[in-house]
Amino acid sequence: MLISQGGAGGSVVFQYNPYEWDIEKSVDWKEVPAAGREQGYLEYGCGHPRKVTLNIEVSKDCNSEYFVVGFFEAIMSMTRPSSVGMGANRPGTVQFIMGASFNMTAVIEKVKIRFAPRKGGNGFYMADPVTLLPKEGTVIVHLAEYI
């Protein structure tokens, strides 16, 4: 589930049970030379945010005709900045909750939307022939932890 915590957007609830899931974290260490030693000491430089990438498949099966477009619009609305104080734009944060196992406050760094039938899906056409709304698609969301 993604819950907007500022800026535009509400919440997006989805079932997410990936085959694999990566959480990326990096830290900068600087070597400080020390006289009389073979190698220097490591000094903490700075940490970088944890990064998570979600690959969510969306389908109108058992949902309304507008479900796929509505889902994508809800995700996109979470990327808009919020104005704080004298017009300073701040990124809208989201709370990413994955059951009881993972909870992270983050900003959405990047969103990629692809309208296409699922592999092994129930049709060859991207859009419904009557409404011309997409039947299925994929959204890839890149999150960066915000503390």
Secondary structure as GFF3:
##gff-version 3
##sequence-region A 1 147
A	DSSP	beta_strand	2	4	.	.	.	ID=ss1
A	DSSP	beta_strand	11	12	.	.	.	ID=ss2
A	DSSP	beta_strand	23	24	.	.	.	ID=ss3
A	DSSP	beta_strand	27	32	.	.	.	ID=ss4
A	DSSP	beta_strand	41	47	.	.	.	ID=ss5
A	DSSP	beta_strand	51	59	.	.	.	ID=ss6
A	DSSP	alpha_helix	67	77	.	.	.	ID=ss7
A	DSSP	beta_strand	82	84	.	.	.	ID=ss8
A	DSSP	beta_strand	88	90	.	.	.	ID=ss9
A	DSSP	beta_strand	93	98	.	.	.	ID=ss10
A	DSSP	beta_strand	102	115	.	.	.	ID=ss11
A	DSSP	beta_strand	136	145	.	.	.	ID=ss12
###
